[in-house]
């Protein structure tokens, strides 16, 4: 067993501090009583109370939640179907092109994705708003769903489906009764990840949004450019908590899915 050196401990601590120390400071200063965000004046929940009366930020938060719920659900359905096609349909004609189109958003910069979607919506003369943001976030998150569900299907014990069909179950019933319950933890984990990605997104949404569809990250970015208000610290803390819990639950479900998986072939 390899011993843990002082250098390894230092590297881990430094990496964690680099990633999470700014977030910890933001959360702490969200409880600052002073209006000056850089000056500590004591503990208070004043700005959370002020946030409750800020209709613009609350409306943006509600819009972000609606977009995230709809886009995550759509991405989960489409991504699951794409994963089933890639795993179960073998080497069909056009498989390489189909897989490349599915995985492209994983490596493509978000600014290119947002700009290409913007040009598409302009070309087809679609007014930008709530549904264009939903389409953009569905496109962005679908690839992540496909990867997660596909990894579960690869290790799926196909003999369970074969046994169900030998007993007379049609393919659709076999999928709904056998396959879907067994891959459900992966689907739930993929939905949560898609939800977190949509809730976090700023770049793609800024290209595809329109009047009445301002998401919370866009609202925060617009407010920060004019100066950081204490309410921004409060809403960012809530935002970080929601996203952090979503990603944590998705990671736990993904680990649970991997632990339950049984290789289909030796």
C-alpha positions as CSV (number, residue, x, y, z in Angstrom):
1,X,0.0,0.0,0.0
2,X,1.4,3.4,-1.0
3,X,2.1,5.7,1.9
4,X,0.6,9.2,1.9
5,X,3.3,11.8,1.7
6,X,3.3,15.3,3.0
7,X,3.4,16.6,-0.6
8,X,0.3,14.6,-1.5
9,X,-1.6,16.0,1.5
10,X,-0.4,19.6,0.7
11,X,-1.5,19.1,-2.9
12,X,-5.0,17.9,-1.9
13,X,-5.5,20.7,0.6
14,X,-4.3,23.3,-1.9
15,X,-6.6,22.0,-4.6
16,X,-9.6,21.9,-2.3
17,X,-8.9,25.4,-1.0
18,X,-8.5,26.7,-4.6
19,X,-11.8,25.2,-5.6
20,X,-14.0,25.8,-2.6
21,X,-12.5,28.6,-0.5
22,X,-14.1,31.4,-2.6
23,X,-17.5,29.6,-2.3
24,X,-17.1,29.4,1.5
25,X,-16.2,33.1,1.7
26,X,-19.3,33.9,-0.4
27,X,-21.6,31.9,1.8
28,X,-20.1,33.5,5.0
29,X,-20.4,37.0,3.6
30,X,-24.1,36.4,2.7
31,X,-24.7,36.6,6.5
32,X,-22.8,39.9,6.8
33,X,-24.9,42.7,8.4
34,X,-22.9,45.4,6.6
35,X,-24.1,46.7,3.2
36,X,-20.5,46.8,2.1
37,X,-19.8,43.3,0.8
38,X,-16.1,43.5,1.5
39,X,-16.4,44.8,5.1
40,X,-17.4,42.3,7.8
41,X,-19.9,43.8,10.2
42,X,-21.2,40.9,12.1
43,X,-23.7,38.0,11.6
44,X,-27.2,38.7,10.2
45,X,-29.8,37.1,8.0
46,X,-30.9,40.6,6.9
47,X,-30.1,40.1,3.2
48,X,-32.0,36.9,3.0
49,X,-35.0,38.8,4.2
50,X,-34.3,41.6,1.6
51,X,-34.0,38.9,-1.1
52,X,-37.5,37.7,-0.3
53,X,-38.8,41.1,-1.4
54,X,-36.8,41.4,-4.6
55,X,-39.3,40.5,-7.3
56,X,-36.8,40.6,-10.2
57,X,-34.4,38.1,-8.7
58,X,-37.3,35.8,-7.5
59,X,-38.9,35.9,-11.0
60,X,-35.5,35.0,-12.6
61,X,-35.1,32.2,-10.0
62,X,-38.5,30.8,-10.9
63,X,-37.7,31.0,-14.6
64,X,-34.5,29.1,-14.0
65,X,-36.3,26.4,-12.1
66,X,-38.9,26.0,-14.8
67,X,-36.3,25.9,-17.6
68,X,-34.2,23.4,-15.6
69,X,-37.2,21.1,-14.9
70,X,-38.4,21.0,-18.5
71,X,-35.0,20.8,-20.1
72,X,-33.8,18.1,-17.7
73,X,-36.9,16.0,-18.3
74,X,-36.6,16.3,-22.1
75,X,-32.9,15.6,-22.1
76,X,-33.4,12.5,-19.9
77,X,-36.0,11.0,-22.2
78,X,-34.0,11.8,-25.4
79,X,-30.7,10.8,-23.9
80,X,-32.1,7.5,-22.6
81,X,-33.5,6.6,-26.0
82,X,-30.1,7.6,-27.6
83,X,-28.3,5.4,-25.1
84,X,-30.6,2.4,-25.8
85,X,-30.0,2.9,-29.6
86,X,-26.2,3.0,-29.2
87,X,-26.0,-0.1,-27.0
88,X,-28.8,-2.3,-28.3
89,X,-29.0,-1.6,-32.0
90,X,-25.4,-2.8,-32.8
91,X,-23.4,-1.3,-35.7
92,X,-26.3,0.2,-37.7
93,X,-25.7,2.5,-40.7
94,X,-24.9,6.0,-39.6
95,X,-24.0,4.9,-36.0
96,X,-20.7,6.8,-36.0
97,X,-22.3,10.0,-37.2
98,X,-25.1,9.6,-34.7
99,X,-22.7,9.0,-31.8
100,X,-20.5,12.0,-32.9
101,X,-23.5,14.3,-32.9
102,X,-24.6,13.1,-29.5
103,X,-21.1,13.5,-27.9
104,X,-20.2,16.8,-29.7
105,X,-21.5,19.1,-26.9
106,X,-19.2,17.3,-24.4
107,X,-16.1,18.8,-26.1
108,X,-17.5,21.8,-27.8
109,X,-17.1,25.2,-26.1
110,X,-20.3,26.5,-24.7
111,X,-19.9,29.8,-26.6
112,X,-19.9,27.9,-29.9
113,X,-22.9,25.9,-28.9
114,X,-24.8,29.1,-27.9
115,X,-23.8,30.9,-31.0
116,X,-24.8,28.1,-33.3
117,X,-28.2,27.8,-31.7
118,X,-28.7,31.5,-31.9
119,X,-28.0,31.4,-35.6
120,X,-30.4,28.5,-36.0
121,X,-33.2,30.3,-34.2
122,X,-32.6,33.4,-36.3
123,X,-32.5,31.4,-39.5
124,X,-35.9,29.7,-38.8
125,X,-37.3,33.0,-37.5
126,X,-38.2,31.7,-34.0
127,X,-38.7,34.3,-31.3
128,X,-36.2,33.8,-28.5
129,X,-37.7,33.2,-25.1
130,X,-38.5,30.5,-22.6
131,X,-38.7,27.6,-25.1
132,X,-35.5,28.5,-27.0
133,X,-33.6,28.4,-23.7
134,X,-35.3,25.0,-23.0
135,X,-34.2,23.7,-26.4
136,X,-30.7,24.9,-25.9
137,X,-30.3,23.4,-22.4
138,X,-31.9,20.1,-23.7
139,X,-29.3,20.0,-26.4
140,X,-26.5,20.8,-24.0
141,X,-27.5,18.2,-21.3
142,X,-28.6,15.4,-23.5
143,X,-25.1,14.2,-24.2
144,X,-24.4,13.8,-20.4
145,X,-27.6,11.8,-20.0
146,X,-26.6,9.5,-22.8
147,X,-23.2,8.8,-21.3
148,X,-24.5,8.0,-17.9
149,X,-27.3,5.7,-19.1
150,X,-25.1,4.1,-21.7
151,X,-22.6,3.2,-19.0
152,X,-25.3,1.4,-17.1
153,X,-26.7,-0.4,-20.2
154,X,-23.3,-1.7,-21.1
155,X,-23.0,-3.6,-17.8
156,X,-26.7,-4.7,-17.9
157,X,-27.4,-8.4,-17.6
158,X,-29.2,-9.0,-20.8
159,X,-30.1,-12.6,-19.8
160,X,-32.9,-11.0,-17.6
161,X,-34.5,-9.6,-20.7
162,X,-34.1,-12.9,-22.6
163,X,-35.8,-14.7,-19.7
164,X,-38.7,-12.4,-19.7
165,X,-39.2,-12.7,-23.5
166,X,-38.9,-16.5,-23.2
167,X,-41.8,-16.3,-20.8
168,X,-43.9,-14.5,-23.4
169,X,-43.4,-10.8,-22.6
170,X,-43.3,-8.6,-25.6
171,X,-40.3,-6.2,-26.1
172,X,-42.1,-3.1,-24.8
173,X,-43.3,-4.8,-21.7
174,X,-39.9,-6.3,-21.1
175,X,-38.3,-2.9,-21.3
176,X,-40.9,-1.3,-18.9
177,X,-41.0,-4.2,-16.4
178,X,-37.3,-5.4,-16.5
179,X,-34.9,-3.0,-18.1
180,X,-36.4,0.4,-16.9
181,X,-36.5,-0.4,-13.2
182,X,-32.9,-1.7,-13.2
183,X,-31.5,1.3,-15.0
184,X,-33.8,3.8,-13.2
185,X,-31.1,4.9,-10.7
186,X,-28.9,5.9,-13.6
187,X,-31.7,7.7,-15.2
188,X,-32.5,9.6,-12.0
189,X,-28.8,10.5,-11.6
190,X,-28.7,11.7,-15.2
191,X,-31.8,13.8,-14.7
192,X,-30.3,15.5,-11.6
193,X,-27.0,16.2,-13.5
194,X,-29.0,17.7,-16.4
195,X,-31.0,19.8,-13.9
196,X,-27.8,21.1,-12.3
197,X,-26.2,21.9,-15.6
198,X,-29.3,23.9,-16.7
199,X,-29.5,25.7,-13.4
200,X,-25.8,26.7,-13.7
201,X,-25.7,27.7,-17.3
202,X,-25.0,31.3,-18.3
203,X,-23.2,31.3,-21.6
204,X,-25.7,29.3,-23.7
205,X,-28.7,30.9,-22.1
206,X,-27.3,34.4,-22.8
207,X,-27.3,33.6,-26.5
208,X,-30.8,32.0,-26.7
209,X,-32.8,34.0,-24.1
210,X,-35.3,36.7,-24.9
211,X,-37.8,39.1,-23.2
212,X,-39.5,37.5,-20.2
213,X,-37.1,34.6,-20.1
214,X,-34.2,36.0,-18.0
215,X,-32.6,33.2,-16.0
216,X,-31.1,33.7,-12.5
217,X,-27.4,33.4,-13.7
218,X,-28.1,36.1,-16.3
219,X,-29.8,38.3,-13.7
220,X,-26.9,37.9,-11.3
221,X,-24.3,38.6,-14.0
222,X,-26.1,41.8,-15.0
223,X,-26.4,43.0,-11.4
224,X,-22.7,42.2,-10.6
225,X,-21.5,44.4,-13.5
226,X,-23.1,47.4,-11.8
227,X,-21.7,46.5,-8.4
228,X,-22.1,43.6,-6.0
229,X,-25.2,44.0,-3.7
230,X,-25.5,42.0,-0.5
231,X,-28.6,40.3,-1.9
232,X,-26.4,38.8,-4.6
233,X,-24.4,36.9,-2.0
234,X,-27.6,35.6,-0.5
235,X,-29.1,34.3,-3.7
236,X,-25.7,32.9,-4.8
237,X,-25.5,31.0,-1.6
238,X,-28.9,29.5,-2.1
239,X,-28.0,28.7,-5.7
240,X,-24.8,27.0,-4.7
241,X,-26.7,24.9,-2.1
242,X,-29.3,23.8,-4.6
243,X,-26.7,22.8,-7.2
244,X,-24.4,21.2,-4.7
245,X,-27.1,19.0,-3.3
246,X,-28.3,18.0,-6.8
247,X,-24.8,17.0,-7.9
248,X,-24.2,15.2,-4.7
249,X,-27.4,13.2,-5.0
250,X,-26.6,12.4,-8.6
251,X,-23.1,11.2,-7.7
252,X,-24.4,9.0,-5.0
253,X,-27.1,7.5,-7.3
254,X,-24.5,6.9,-10.0
255,X,-22.2,5.1,-7.5
256,X,-25.2,3.0,-6.3
257,X,-26.0,2.1,-9.9
258,X,-22.4,1.0,-10.5
259,X,-22.3,-1.1,-7.4
260,X,-25.5,-2.9,-8.4
261,X,-24.4,-3.5,-12.0
262,X,-23.6,-7.0,-13.1
263,X,-21.5,-7.6,-16.3
264,X,-23.6,-8.9,-19.1
265,X,-20.8,-11.1,-20.5
266,X,-17.6,-12.5,-19.0
